[in-house]
Amino acid sequence: MGLLLGLLLLGHLTVVTYGLPILEAPESVTGPWKGDVNIPCTYSPLQGYTQVLVKWLVQRGSDPVTIFLRDSSGDHIQQAKYRGRLHVNHGVPGDVSLQLNTLEMDDRSHYMCEVTWHNPDGNQVVRDKIIELRVQKLSVSKPTVTTGSGYGFTVPQGMRISLQCQARGSPPISYVWYKEQINNQEPIKVAALSTLLFKPAVVANSGSYFCTAKGRVGSEQRSDIVKLVVKGEQPSLLGSVACRNISSTLTQAVCNCAIAFTSCLYKASRLARDSSKILKTKTEAPTTMQSPLEVNPSWSWTTEVDGYLGETSAGSGKGLPMFAIILIISLCCMVVFTMASIMLCRKTSQQGCMPGRPTTLVKP
């Protein structure tokens, strides 16, 4: 008889312990000032139990005040202070966590998560959990630099690439991009935004970059230097590969001549550009790419700010006169057409373009 009573008591304890929904939540959560925080509150759905009511309350003085209510009619935010910055998860069954945005110091308090179910007998079951919310002013962390390209920091010319600077801390966080200079000169400021976008990347963009991050609290932090390499090829190198695939000797000769002519013009144009009498260098911030506010448990955000436009100018210098550049281009053209003529004559030498051997007449 005693054994039977013990088994009945054990079965009752099992139902009480494992047959009812159990809320799970941490004792405390810390959020960043001016940032966002997620206060977890979850349970494992049980067969036969239907959620009918969800409430979030906050301790104000001696009595808790309801700030959120979810019932059969929908979601209701009870306090004007939380409208527009409070959200309770709805998509995942059993997850009623509270998302609170733009934390203020007076948001520090004890929050209560309360859930009501209907059990299989039609009775109501209520469970609640109390979580302490702490709000801290967090200094900005050392920023990290990443790239959205699968090539890493070495990319081909003409490709779209972005360098992203990210840091953790209390927002807003301001970012500034710098490019290292040669001969131990001061780095130049190239942008004031979190994402640096090259659209497209050119060889001149190659260099060493770093970014800085400054938050509401603490000192400015600097990232490690990253080296961006943009690989480019001259037209002659690109075209020579294509000409190798041409089977006809004559066509291949014409192709090579065209490549030589293009290469000559390419070098002459660069010479003209580098030899201008007044050199002006304009440094522009690349196109701004939208960088939305990202929130996660580790408090990682990216912030977009206005772009920066800088301009520098070099002093006047002496270059080649224009007639010398035109003369170089003309000589290149003459060399190219001379090579083309020689190749064409060799190809057609059997038709009499070049003097042939004397022929011998044989009498019948």
C-alpha positions in Angstrom: 0.0 0.0 0.0 2.8 2.4 0.9 4.5 1.6 -2.4 1.4 2.5 -4.3 1.0 5.8 -2.6 4.7 6.6 -3.3 4.2 5.9 -7.0 1.1 8.1 -7.1 2.9 10.9 -5.4 5.9 10.6 -7.8 3.5 10.7 -10.8 1.8 13.8 -9.4 5.2 15.5 -9.0 6.2 14.6 -12.5 3.1 16.2 -13.9 3.6 19.4 -11.8 7.3 19.6 -12.8 7.2 18.6 -16.5 3.5 19.0 -17.5 3.3 22.8 -17.2 5.0 25.5 -19.4 8.1 26.9 -17.9 9.4 30.5 -18.7 13.1 30.9 -19.2 14.8 34.3 -18.8 18.1 35.6 -17.4 18.3 37.4 -14.1 19.7 40.5 -15.6 20.5 42.1 -19.0 22.9 45.0 -19.8 22.2 47.3 -22.7 24.2 50.2 -24.2 23.1 53.8 -23.6 21.5 55.1 -26.8 21.7 51.6 -28.2 19.2 48.6 -28.4 18.8 45.7 -26.2 17.0 42.3 -26.3 15.4 41.0 -23.1 14.9 37.3 -23.6 11.8 35.5 -22.4 11.0 32.1 -23.9 9.2 28.8 -23.2 8.8 25.4 -24.9 5.3 25.0 -26.3 3.4 22.1 -24.9 0.6 20.1 -26.6 -2.8 21.2 -25.2 -1.6 24.5 -23.9 -2.7 27.6 -25.9 -1.1 31.0 -25.3 -3.9 33.6 -24.7 -2.1 36.6 -23.1 1.4 38.1 -23.0 2.2 41.0 -20.7 5.4 43.0 -20.1 5.5 45.1 -16.9 8.1 47.5 -15.5 8.6 48.3 -11.9 7.7 52.0 -11.2 7.9 52.7 -7.5 6.3 50.0 -5.5 3.8 48.8 -8.2 4.5 47.3 -11.6 3.1 49.1 -14.6 2.0 47.3 -17.7 3.8 48.6 -20.8 2.8 45.9 -23.3 -0.2 43.7 -23.8 -0.8 41.0 -26.4 -4.3 39.4 -26.5 -6.7 38.1 -29.1 -7.2 41.6 -30.5 -3.5 42.2 -31.2 -0.5 44.0 -29.7 -1.0 47.1 -27.5 1.7 49.4 -26.1 0.3 50.9 -22.9 2.8 53.7 -22.2 3.5 56.6 -24.6 7.2 56.6 -23.5 7.7 53.2 -25.2 5.8 53.8 -28.4 7.9 53.5 -31.5 10.8 51.8 -29.7 9.3 48.7 -28.1 8.7 45.4 -29.9 7.8 41.9 -28.7 8.8 38.9 -30.8 5.9 37.3 -32.6 7.3 35.1 -35.3 8.7 32.2 -33.3 6.3 30.1 -31.2 7.4 30.3 -27.5 9.5 33.4 -28.0 8.0 36.5 -26.4 11.3 38.4 -25.9 11.2 42.2 -25.6 13.2 44.4 -27.9 13.8 47.9 -26.6 15.5 50.5 -28.8 17.4 53.8 -28.1 18.0 53.1 -24.4 17.9 56.0 -21.9 19.4 55.9 -18.5 16.0 56.0 -16.9 15.1 52.7 -18.6 17.0 51.0 -15.9 14.5 48.9 -13.8 13.1 45.5 -13.2 11.0 44.1 -16.1 8.4 41.3 -15.7 7.5 38.9 -18.5 4.1 37.3 -17.8 2.4 34.7 -20.1 -1.1 33.1 -19.7 -2.2 29.8 -21.2 -5.3 27.8 -21.4 -4.6 24.2 -20.4 -6.5 21.1 -21.8 -9.1 21.4 -19.0 -9.9 25.0 -20.0 -8.3 26.5 -17.0 -5.8 29.4 -17.0 -2.1 28.9 -16.2 0.0 32.0 -15.5 3.8 32.1 -15.3 6.1 35.2 -14.9 9.8 36.0 -14.8 11.5 39.2 -13.5 14.6 40.5 -15.3 16.8 43.4 -14.2 17.8 45.8 -17.1 21.0 47.7 -16.6 22.0 50.6 -18.9 25.7 51.4 -19.4 27.6 54.0 -21.4 30.0 51.9 -23.4 33.2 53.2 -24.9 33.8 52.4 -28.6 35.9 49.4 -29.3 38.8 49.0 -31.7 37.3 49.0 -35.2 37.8 46.1 -37.6 38.0 46.4 -41.4 36.4 43.9 -43.7 35.7 43.7 -47.4 32.6 42.5 -49.2 34.6 41.0 -52.0 35.4 37.4 -52.3 38.9 38.4 -53.6 39.9 39.8 -50.2 42.0 42.9 -50.4 43.5 42.1 -53.8 41.1 42.7 -56.6 41.2 43.2 -60.4 40.8 46.6 -61.9 37.2 47.5 -62.7 35.7 45.5 -59.9 33.3 47.0 -57.4 34.7 46.7 -53.9 33.9 48.1 -50.5 35.9 48.4 -47.3 33.7 48.3 -44.1 34.7 49.7 -40.8 32.8 48.4 -37.7 33.1 49.1 -34.0 31.0 48.3 -30.9 29.9 50.9 -28.4 27.1 53.4 -27.6 25.9 55.0 -30.8 26.1 57.2 -32.6 29.6 56.2 -33.8 31.4 58.4 -36.3 33.9 56.9 -38.7 36.7 58.4 -40.7 38.8 56.8 -43.4 42.5 57.6 -44.1 45.0 56.7 -46.8 48.7 56.3 -46.0 51.2 58.5 -48.0 54.7 57.8 -49.0 57.8 59.4 -47.6 56.4 59.4 -44.0 53.9 62.1 -44.9 50.7 62.6 -42.9 47.8 60.3 -44.0 45.1 62.0 -46.0 41.5 61.9 -45.0 39.5 60.3 -47.8 36.0 59.8 -46.3 33.9 60.2 -43.2 31.6 57.2 -43.3 31.6 53.6 -42.2 31.7 52.0 -45.7 34.2 53.0 -48.3 33.0 52.0 -51.8 35.1 52.0 -54.9 32.9 51.8 -58.0 34.8 50.7 -59.9 38.3 50.1 -58.4 41.2 51.4 -60.4 45.0 51.0 -60.0 45.3 54.5 -58.4 43.1 53.2 -55.5 45.9 50.8 -54.4 47.4 51.7 -51.1 47.3 51.4 -47.4 44.1 52.4 -45.6 42.9 52.6 -42.0 39.8 53.9 -40.3 39.0 55.5 -36.9 35.9 55.3 -34.8 34.7 57.8 -32.2 31.7 57.3 -29.9 29.9 59.3 -27.3 32.1 57.9 -24.6 35.8 57.2 -24.5 38.7 58.1 -26.9 39.0 57.7 -30.6 40.0 54.2 -31.7 42.1 53.3 -34.8 42.0 50.1 -36.8 44.9 48.1 -38.2 46.3 49.2 -41.6 45.0 47.1 -44.5 46.7 47.1 -47.9 44.4 47.3 -50.9 45.9 46.1 -54.2 44.1 46.7 -57.5 45.7 44.8 -60.3 45.5 46.3 -63.8 47.0 45.3 -67.1 48.0 47.4 -70.1 46.0 46.9 -73.3 48.9 45.2 -75.0 49.1 42.5 -72.3 45.3 41.9 -72.5 45.2 41.8 -76.3 48.2 39.5 -76.8 46.3 36.7 -75.0 43.4 37.1 -77.4 45.7 37.1 -80.5 47.3 33.8 -79.6 44.0 32.1 -80.3 43.9 33.3 -83.9 44.9 30.5 -86.3 45.4 32.6 -89.4 48.9 34.0 -89.7 47.8 37.1 -91.6 45.0 37.8 -89.2 47.3 37.3 -86.3 49.8 39.8 -87.7 47.1 42.4 -88.2 45.9 41.8 -84.6 49.4 42.2 -83.2 49.8 45.4 -85.2 46.6 46.7 -83.8 47.7 45.9 -80.3 51.0 47.7 -80.8 49.2 50.7 -82.1 46.8 50.7 -79.1 49.7 50.3 -76.7 51.5 53.2 -78.3 48.5 55.4 -77.9 48.0 54.3 -74.3 51.6 55.2 -73.4 51.3 58.5 -75.2 48.1 59.4 -73.5 49.7 58.6 -70.1 52.7 60.7 -71.0 50.4 63.6 -71.9 48.6 63.3 -68.7 51.7 63.1 -66.6 53.4 65.9 -68.4 50.7 68.6 -68.1 52.0 72.0 -67.0 49.8 72.2 -63.9 49.0 69.1 -62.0 45.8 68.9 -60.0 44.9 66.0 -57.9 41.4 65.8 -56.6 40.6 63.3 -53.9 37.0 62.4 -53.7 35.1 60.2 -51.2 33.8 57.2 -53.1 30.1 56.7 -53.4 28.3 56.3 -50.1 26.8 52.9 -49.6 23.8 52.5 -47.3 24.9 51.0 -44.0 21.9 50.3 -41.9 21.9 50.2 -38.1 22.7 46.6 -37.2 21.8 45.3 -33.7 22.9 42.1 -32.2 23.7 40.8 -28.8 27.3 41.9 -29.0 26.1 45.5 -29.7 27.7 45.9 -33.1 26.6 48.9 -35.2 27.5 50.6 -38.4 26.7 54.2 -38.8 26.5 56.2 -42.0 27.5 59.9 -42.0 27.9 62.5 -44.6 30.7 61.9 -47.1 33.9 64.0 -47.2 35.3 65.7 -50.2 38.9 66.8 -50.1 41.0 68.6 -52.7 44.7 69.0 -53.0 46.8 70.6 -55.7 50.5 70.2 -56.7 52.7 73.0 -57.8 53.4 73.8 -61.4 55.9 71.8 -63.3 57.5 71.5 -66.7 56.5 68.7 -69.1 57.0 67.8 -72.7 55.5 70.3 -75.2 52.5 69.2 -77.2 54.3 69.0 -80.5 56.7 66.5 -79.0 53.9 64.3 -77.9 52.3 64.5 -81.4 55.6 63.6 -82.9 55.9 60.5 -80.7 52.4 59.4 -81.7 53.2 59.9 -85.4 56.4 57.8 -85.1 54.5 55.0 -83.4 52.0 55.0 -86.2 54.7 54.8 -88.8 56.4 51.9 -87.0 53.1 50.0 -86.7 52.2 50.4 -90.4 55.7 49.6 -91.5 55.5 46.3 -89.6 52.1 45.6 -91.0 53.4 46.1 -94.6 56.4 43.9 -94.1 54.2 41.1 -92.7 51.7 41.4 -95.5 54.4 41.3 -98.1 56.0 38.2 -96.6 52.6 36.5 -96.7 52.0 37.4 -100.3 55.5 37.0 -101.6 54.5 34.1 -103.8 52.2 36.3 -105.7 55.0 38.6 -106.7 55.0 41.2 -104.0 58.7 40.4 -103.4 61.3 39.5 -106.3 61.2 35.8 -106.9 63.7 33.4 -108.3 64.4 33.4 -112.1 62.3 30.8 -114.0 63.9 28.3 -116.5 62.1 27.5 -119.7 62.1 23.9 -120.8 61.7 23.2 -124.5 59.7 20.3 -125.6 
